[in-house]
Amino acid sequence: MKVSDEKLGNRVWIGLIKHDLMVGIGYSWKKFIPIIMIMILACAQFYQETQLYLEATHQDLSLSMADYLVDVFKGMEIYIPSKDDPFQIPAIWLLLNVYLAYLVASYPAKDMASFGQQIMIRSQSRRKWWLSKCLWNIITVLVFYSLIFATIFVFSLLTGEVTLVMHNEINEQVSEITTSHFTTGKLLEVVGVLTILTSMALSLLEMLLSFLIKAVYSFTIIVVVLSISAFYCHPLLIGNYLMIMRNNFIISNQGVDSAQGMVISLLIILLSTTIGYIKLKSSDIF
């Protein structure tokens, strides 16, 4: 009897995951197209600016995949209020992160208002239902970044070199970021680990808030957190961990620490998952 119950539980778990991946990602594939469009725009702009610089300095150089990664994920320097330097959030950075917040906000609450309640009743497990949503959330973030990296890969393949060798002069003159002491390993750590973990933390926090308050309010809160993070550099404003230019590796201990960012992100992921389940378990959601 225990074995059959176990098998039934596994089937329910698999069914919930299939539903979320199919409805939340498969049927919503058109919502991922703008990510590629944003990246094509960002890469094309960087390529054009680089070509203008190379022509002006009479250089012949091929951009690398690392150069594109640095430009896309650079963010902005620590802002110091000044009349001569108005506050401007980098458009591509903000657009990408806000769009990810939109992707996360658009499905869970909508599913709860339609098929989600019926599926939860049939599954007879709020825990599995909530964990399935968390897994969907994490996979959505991974798909989001996979599309970003894939677009950069294709663009660098067509216009430059598919290598992770950074051209410090290009980074400094075009992207306006000094990378002379920023190694390939550190680039992969910041972009490939820290940035993705931070996005997962923000996305799971947003999903938790969408069940506590309205989805539109949770989306607004995440956008506000991102905006304030751009204005202030503080370890607890986790939007700072999404910007290479705010990292200690770049600005020598004046910014945020990668290890600290990973720990904070993992704590937010754990707390969001746990609090969400506790709230869902004790609430009358029907």
N, C-alpha and C positions, 0 to 999 in steps of 0.2 A: 504493500500500500504506500509506503514511504517513497519507493522508487517511482511509482506512477504519479504521485503528487509532485515529486521532483521534476519529472518529465513534463508534467502539465505546467508547472511553474516556468520551466525553461521555454516552452512553446509560447506562453503568454509574454514572456520577456522579449523573445525574438519577434513576436508579432507586433509588439509596441514599437520596437526599434524600426522594423520594416515600415510601419505606418508613418512614423515621424520622418524617416529618410525619404520615403516616397512622396509624401504630401509636402513636407517642409523644405525639401531640396529638389527632388525629381520633378514634381509638378510645377515647381517655382523656378525652373532653370532660367527663365527669361530675366529674372531679377538679378542674375549673376552677370549678365552681359555688360551692364554699365561699368563693372569693375575693369573689364578688359578695355573698354572705351576710355576710361579715366587714365589707365596705364599707358595706352597708346598716345594719348595727348601729352602725358608727363614725359614719356621717353622721347617723343618727337620734339618737344620743346627743348629738352636737354641736349639732344643731338644737334639741333639747329644752332643753339647758343654756342656749343662746343666748336662746330664748324666755323662759325664767325670768328671765334677766338683763334683757332688754328690758322685761318686765312690771314688774320691780322698780324700774327706772329710768325708767319711763314713756316709752320711746322706740319709734319706729316705723321699723324698718330691715329691709331685705331682704338676706339673706346672699348673698355672691358665690361663684363657683366657686373663686376664690383663697382665700377664707376656709376652705372645706372642705379644700383642698390643704394649707394651712398647718397645720390641726389634725391631719390624718391623718399628715403627714410630719414633724411637729415633733420627735418623739423625746422627749428629756429633757435638762435642763440638766446641766452638768458636775457630777458628784457629789462632794461634800465629806463624808467620813465624819463622822457625828455621832450621838450617842445620841438626840437629839431629832428627827433626820431619817433614818429607816430607809431602806435602799436598796430602791427599787421600780422595776423595769423597766416602762415603759409597755406595757400589755397589747396594744393594737392594733398598735403598732410591732413588738413581738416576734412576735405571732401571724402577721402578714403575712410577715415575713422568714423565720420558721421554716417556714411553709407553702410558700414558694417553694423552700426547701432540700429539703423533702419531695418536691415535684414533680420536682426535678432528680435526686434520689436514686432515685426509684422506677422509672425506665425503663432507663437504659443497662446497668446490671448485669443486670437481668432479661432484656433483649434478648440480651445476650451468652450467657446461660445457655439461651436457647431458639433463636430463628432467627438471632441475630447471627452465630454462627460459620459457619453454612451460607452466609449472604449474603456474609460476608467471603471465604470460599473461592471462591464464584462470581464475585465482583467482581475477585478476584486483585489487590486493591490495599488494603493496610492504611491507606495514606495517605488515600485517598478515603473509606474507612470511618470513620476517625477524624475527618476534617474534616466529614463528614456529621453525626456526633454533635455536634460543636462547633456547627455551624450549627443543629441542632435545639435545642441548649441556649440559644443566643442568641435564637432565635425564641420559645422557651418564656418567656423573660424578657420579651420584647416583648409577647407575648399577656397575660402576667400583669399588666403595667402598663397595657396597653390596657383591660383589664377594670376596673382600678381607676379610670382616668381616665373611662371611659364611665359607670361607676356614679355618680361624682361629678358628671359632666355632667348626667345624668338627674335626680339628686337636687336639684341647684341649679336645674334647669329647673322642677321641680315646687314647690320651696319658696322659691326666691329669684331670683337673677339670674345668667345665664350670662355673667359678665364676669370679668376678671382684676384687678379693682380691690379691693384689700384694705381692710377696715375695721379700722384700727389699734386702736380701742377694744375691739372684739370680740375681736381677737387677744390683746390684753393682758389683758382681764378674764376671758374664757372659756377661751381656749387657753393663757393665761399665757405668752405670748411677745411681746416688743416688736418690732414690725415698722415703726416710724415711719421708719426709714432703709433699709428692705428694699424695693427697687423690684420692679416686675413682671418686669423683665428678669432680675434676680438670682433671683427665685423660679423662673422657668422654667429658669435655668441650674442651680440646685441640684436641683430636682425632676425636670426634664425631661432633663437630661444627666448630672449627677454621680451622682444616685441610681441611674439605670438602668445606667450604666457600672460602678458599684460592685457592683450586683447581678449583672451579667454576670461580673465578675471572681470574685466569691464562688462563683457557680454553676459556672463552668468549673474553678475550683480544686477544688470539691467533686467534680466528675465525674472529674478527674484522680486524686484521692485514692481514689475508689471503685474504680478499676482497680488501684491500688497496694495498697490494703487493702480490707476489706469495706465495702460501701455503708453499713451501719449505723454504722460507725466514722467514715466521712467526714462523714456527716450530723451525728453527735455533735460532731465537731471544729468544723463551721461554727456550730452552736448555741453552743458554748463561746466561739468567737471573737466572736459577737454579744453574748453575756452579758458577757464581759470588756470589750468596747468600750463597753458601757453604763456599766460601773463605772469605767473609766479613759479619759481623753481623751488619745489619743496618735495621731500621724499614721500610724503603722504598723498600728494597730488599725483596719482599714478600715470596720468597722461604724459608726464615728463619722461617716463621710461620708454615711450614710443618715439622719442627724438634722439638721434645720434648726437646732435650738437649739445644736448644737455647731459651727456654721459661723461663720467670722470675720466674715461680713457682719452677724451678729446680735450677737456678743459681742466685737467689736472686737479681733481678733488674739489672743484668748485660746483660741480653739478650733482648728479645722482649716481648711486653705486649699483652696478648690475646685479650683484649677489643679493643686495638688500631688496632690489626690485623684484627679483624672482621669489624671495621669501614672502614678501607682501602679497604678491599676486597669488601664490599658492594658498596663503591664508584666506584671501578673499574667495578663491575658488572653493575651498573647503567649507568656509562659513556660509557662503551663498547656497551651496548644495545642502548643507545640514539644516539651516534655518528654513529653507524652502520646504523641505520634507516635513519638518516639525509643524510649520504653519499649515501646510496642506493636510496633514494628518488630523489636526485639531479643528479645522474649519469646516463649516457647512457650505460647500461650494456649489451645491445644486440649487 
